[in-house]
């Protein structure tokens, strides 16, 4: 069994930054990268809004930079996942996907949140080439172009309203004949002349090619069966995210959407010695620089906890 003063579960901006800070604090952290080393940013084509990269950088390259920096300060990085963990008492006992156990004095959970998708093959094909789950991240690439947003909740309405500040036209594809969003968000969408809501509609297919990426989408009216082709350059899926917390088996307090509750402004959870950072505890922002900042917060909280 391996013993560590700090076990970091998950990589991405939050996990790697936590590794950098706990490593510099000489805590000799152990980090498990998870199923997708580097997190969701590794399947993002280019990042232009992370501080320090004036010309932009690919998500893969940026995560590799953060990974190397964590290694430089003594973080032990393992491939694989933590399948289960016993948080009933300290030190905590975690078991990875190879059956190996880790005894940890503290834990930082940075497993992120996975976007919910429509399940179309074309959605997978054009991810990063016109298909996105984050308007704040990628909206700038579609300035003065036509785009579509799928969803009828607050998130979708927020995405549509944000995109309308950049794009020429925004189609909002809504399955029902009403929005599920709050009244305030509904008003923002319905009063915006740049947003056209397509009621009772579902996406049949996303179309495009390998050269230009997304060029359109086939939208089906569920009442009439009529299929309409939208000429768009961007397709944003905004039907929610699923925090990656299943392995915790209900041991940590979550909010109603499944995100880990932390004791703001700290990263502490309801279990002493267990901290959370990044999208797994952030239903509001979901930005790389925010996740990195929260990874720093969690690392400092861990150091203070161990030295108390």
N, C-alpha and C positions, 0 to 999 in steps of 0.2 A: 504494500500500500504506500502510495506517495503522500507526503505531508507538505502542505504549503500554508503560508500565512495568509495568502489571498488567492482565491480561485476566481478567475474571470471567465464567465460563460458567455461566449459569443464574441465576434470580432466587429468589423465595421468601425466607423469613426468613434463610437462610444467605447467599445472594447479595447481597441488599439490605444486610444488616448489614455484609458485607465491603466493599460499596461505600461505606457511611457511614464506616467506619474508614480505608479506604485513601484516600478523598477528603479526610478531615480531616488525613491525613498528607501531603497535597499530592502524591500519586502520580498524580493525574489518571487514575483507572482507567476502563477501557472495559468495560461490562457488556452481555452479550447475554441477553435475557430468556427465550429459548426458546419452545417451542410454546405453553406455558401461562404467560403473564406473571404473576408472583406465585406460581406453583406450585399445588399441590393445595389449599391453603387457600382459594383463590378460588372453589372449588366447595363450600365448607363453609358451612352456613347461619349458625352463630353460634359464636364462640369465647369461652369463659368462663374458661379457665385460663391465659391469657397475662398475665404481670404488667403492671400499669398500666392495665387496663381493668376496673374494679370492676363495671360494669354489663354487661360482655360487649361484643362487637363482631363484626360480620360479617367473614368471612375476607377478602372483597374490600376492605372499608374499611381493615382493618389493613394489608394489603399495599400499598394506595395510600399510607397514611401512611409506611410504610418507604421506598417508592419516592421520594416527595417529599423525604424526609430525605436519601436518597442523592444526589438531584439537587442539593439545597441545598449539599452539600459538594463539588460539582464532578464527580460521576460522570457520564460520558457513557453514556446508556442507549440501546441499539439493539434494535429489534424483530427477531425472527428467531433462527436457530439457527447454531451452529458445526457444520458437517457433518463436518469432519475437521481433524486437527491433527498436525503433525510435531514430536514431542518428542525427536528424536534429538540435537538440539544447541540451545544457546541462541544468539541469541534464537529462540524457538519461532515457527513459522509456522502460523497457523490460517486456514481457509477457511470462509466463511459460506455460507448457502443461496442467496445471490445471486452467488456466485463471487468475492466480494471477499476479499482477504487481509489479515490482521492480523499484525504482527510484535510479539511480546510478550516482555519480559524475564522476567516471571513469570506464572504462571497459577494461578487458584483455580477448582477444579471444584466446582460446587454444583448439579449437574443433578438431584439428588433420586432417588427411587425410585418406581416406579409400582406400585400395588396390582394383583395378579392378580385378575381377576373371573371369574364363572361364565359370562358371555356372554349373560345373559338380557336381553331388552328391558325387562322390568319392573324389573330391577336398575338400569338407566340411568334409568328414569322416576322411581324413588323415591330416587335418590341424594341424600342430604342431607335427605330427608323420611322417614327411618326406616331407610334403607340406609346402612351405614357400613363402613369398613375399619379403624377404630381405636376399640377399646373405651375406652382411656384418654382419648381425646379426647371421645367422645360418650356414654359410658356413663351419666354423671350425668343426662342427659335422660330416662332410662328407669328412674329410681328407683322401686321398688315396682311395676314393670310386668313383663310377660312378654316375653322376647326369645329369639332363636335365634342360634347361632353355627355357621358352616359350616367344617369342617376337622377333621383328626385328628392334626395335628402339634403340636409344642411351642407354636407361636404360638397356635393355636386353643384349646389347653388353658389357656394363660395368660389369654387373653381371656375364656374361659368362667368360670374361677376368679375373675377380677377382677369380671366382671359379676354373679357370684353374691353378691358383697358389697353390691351395690346393688339388684339386681332381685329380684322375687318368685320367678321361675322362669326357668331357662335351659335351652333345648333345644340340645344339640350334635348337629349333623347330620354323620354320618360315613359315607362311601361304603362302607367295608369293614366287616368284623366284628371289627376291632381298631384300636387307636390306634397311630399311628406315633411318638407322643411318648415322651420319656424315661420310665423307670419312676416317677420321682418325680412328674412331671407327671400321669401316668396315675392315680396314687394320689390326687392332689389332686382330680381330676375325679370319679373313680369313688366316692370316699368322701364326696363333698359331696351332701347330700340335696336341695339346690336345683337340682342339675344332672341332667337326664335325657338320656342318650345315645341317639340314634336310629340304630341300627346298619344297615348295608346300605341307606343312604338317600341320595337326591339331591333337590335342589330342582327341582320341576317349574315353579313359578311363584311370584312374590311378588305378593300382592294388596293392594289399598288404593284410596284415592281422593285427589283433589287437595286435599280439605279436611283430612282426617285423616292423610294419608300412609299408611304401612304399617299394615295391620290384620291381616294374616295371611300364611301361606305354605302352598302345596300341596307336600307331601313324598311322594315315591314310594319305596316299598320295592323295590329292584332285584331281589329274589328272588321276591317274590309278585306284584309289579305293583300292589299296593294303594296308593291315594293317600289321604293323611290331611291334613286342614286344621288347621294350627296357628293359634290365635288369639294373635297377638303384636303388639307395638308397634314392635319394633326387630329388624333383621336385619343381623348382622355377618358380613362375609366375611373369613375368616382363612386363606387358602390361599397366603399368601406375597406378597412384593414382588419386583419386578425392578429392580435399580439401573440407572439410565440411563447406561450406559458404552459402548454399542456404537460410538460415534463415535471412541473412543480406540484402537480396532483392536488391542487387546492390548498396548499400549505401557507400561501401568502395571500394577504388581502388584496382583492382586485376591485376595480370600479365596475359599474354596470355593463361597460363595453368590453371588459376583460383585460384592461390595462392594469399594471401593477400600481398600487397606490404608494406614493412616497410622501414623506413628511417635509414638504417644501418649507424653506428653500433647500433643505438637505436632500440627500438621495436615500435616506434611511427608510426601510420598509417597517412593517409591524413586528418583524422578527429582529431582535438585536443581533448585529453582526452581519446582516444581509442587506445589501444595497442594490439599487437598480439605476440604470442609465440608458439614455437613448430612446428609440421609438417604442420599446416595450413598456415604457411608462409615460409616453407622450402622445396623446391623441390629438394634440392641437397644432403642432408645428411641423414635425417630421422633416427636419432639415439637417443636413450633414454637420453644419457648424454648430447647431444647437446640440446635437448628439455628442459631438466632440467635447463641447463645454461641459455637458453633464457627465461625461466620462472622467473629466478632470475633477469635478465636484465629488463623484463617488470615490475616486482614489484618495482625495484629501480626507473625506469622511472616514474611510477605512484606516488611514494612518492615525487619525485622531482617536478613533475607537480603540485601536490596538495599544495606543500609548496612554490611554486614560487610566 
